[in-house]
Amino acid sequence: MPGKLFVGTSGFAYKEWKPEFYPADVKPADMLSFYSRRFNSVEINNTFYRMPTEKVLAQWAEQTP
């Protein structure tokens, strides 16, 4: 049965992933864009703490395919 596989991680903004995953010079504001070119899914778990603002949601949408 064919299907689509989604692969990702829980979150994307981890400075500890430099330089193994992210380039050493990547800016925090560019992490999601870089991540989204390599994975087709990411878990955004900050809603446990608070809902993202409309501005943040719009920024995420602009940075991803």
Protein Blocks (a to p, Z undefined) as FASTA:
>chain_A
ZZddddddedjbdfklpcklmcfklcfklmmmmmmmmbccdcdfklmmoccdfklmmmmm
mmpZZ
